[in-house]
Amino acid sequence: MVSEGKETPVAKILDYGKHQYQQKKRQRQSAKPTMKEVKLRPNVDEFDYGIRIERATKWLTKGDHVKFQVRLRGREHQHRDRAHELLNRIVADLKEVGKVQTFDMKGLIVQLVPAS
């Protein structure tokens, strides 16, 4: 049935197998975990860092993947070690709810997946 509210109901003829296949495909697609992205700077404030970690914890417990990226601009490129320390701190703070999928030190990216 397409519409029942009118005096003459409108019905649509379709292939039931195709209909079932499309419903299963939609379910599988909605069940896929999404990738959430968090961008940080190497000199991020403690309060902002705490909010980002809290949000990432919520996403990981929900089943989503989280990608942290540290962006360097200008003279910040001279202090890449601070960015490395920040990424290591993120991994240490989220080790209970997530595990590292990829850790790219050159691109300053770490991807976390929910811990099983």
C-alpha positions in Angstrom: 0.0 0.0 0.0 1.3 3.4 -1.0 -1.5 5.6 0.4 -4.5 4.4 2.4 -6.0 7.8 3.4 -7.9 8.4 0.2 -11.3 6.9 -0.8 -9.5 4.6 -3.3 -6.3 3.1 -1.8 -3.2 3.1 -4.0 -1.2 0.0 -4.2 2.2 -0.7 -5.8 3.2 -4.1 -7.3 6.8 -5.0 -6.6 9.1 -8.0 -6.5 9.0 -9.2 -2.8 12.5 -10.7 -3.0 14.0 -7.5 -4.3 12.1 -5.6 -1.5 13.6 -7.9 1.2 17.1 -7.5 -0.3 16.9 -3.7 -0.2 15.7 -3.7 3.4 18.6 -6.0 4.5 21.0 -3.8 2.6 19.7 -0.6 4.4 20.0 -2.4 7.7 23.6 -3.4 7.0 24.5 0.1 5.9 23.1 1.7 9.0 24.9 -0.8 11.2 28.3 0.3 9.9 30.4 2.3 12.4 31.0 5.9 11.5 34.3 7.6 11.6 34.4 10.7 13.9 37.2 13.1 13.4 38.9 15.3 16.1 41.4 18.0 15.0 43.8 19.4 17.6 46.7 21.8 17.8 49.8 20.9 19.8 49.2 23.6 22.4 45.6 22.7 23.2 44.3 23.9 26.5 43.6 21.4 29.3 39.8 22.1 29.4 39.5 21.8 25.6 41.5 18.6 25.7 39.3 17.1 28.4 36.1 17.9 26.4 37.6 16.2 23.3 38.6 13.1 25.3 35.2 13.0 26.9 33.4 13.2 23.5 35.7 10.5 22.0 35.0 8.2 25.0 31.3 8.6 24.3 31.7 7.9 20.6 33.9 4.8 21.3 31.5 3.3 23.8 28.7 3.9 21.2 30.7 1.9 18.7 32.1 4.6 16.4 35.7 4.9 15.2 37.6 8.1 16.2 40.4 9.7 14.3 42.6 12.3 16.0 44.6 14.6 13.9 47.2 17.1 15.2 47.6 20.1 12.8 50.8 22.2 12.8 51.0 25.7 11.4 53.9 28.0 10.9 56.6 27.7 13.5 54.8 24.8 15.2 56.5 22.5 12.7 59.8 23.0 14.7 58.1 21.4 17.7 56.8 18.1 16.3 57.8 16.4 19.5 55.0 18.2 21.3 52.5 16.8 18.8 54.0 13.3 19.3 53.6 13.7 23.1 50.0 14.8 22.6 49.1 11.8 20.4 50.8 9.4 23.0 48.7 11.1 25.7 45.5 10.6 23.8 46.3 6.9 23.3 47.1 6.5 27.0 43.9 8.3 28.1 41.6 6.3 25.8 43.3 2.9 26.3 40.3 1.6 28.4 37.6 2.3 25.8 39.5 2.1 22.6 42.5 0.5 20.9 44.8 1.9 18.3 44.0 0.9 14.7 46.6 3.1 13.0 49.3 5.4 14.4 50.9 7.6 11.8 53.7 9.7 13.3 54.6 11.4 10.1 51.0 12.6 9.4 50.3 13.1 13.1 47.2 10.9 12.9 45.9 8.2 15.3 42.8 6.1 14.6 41.1 4.4 17.5 38.4 1.6 17.4 36.2 0.5 20.2 37.9 -2.0 22.5 36.2 -5.4 22.4 
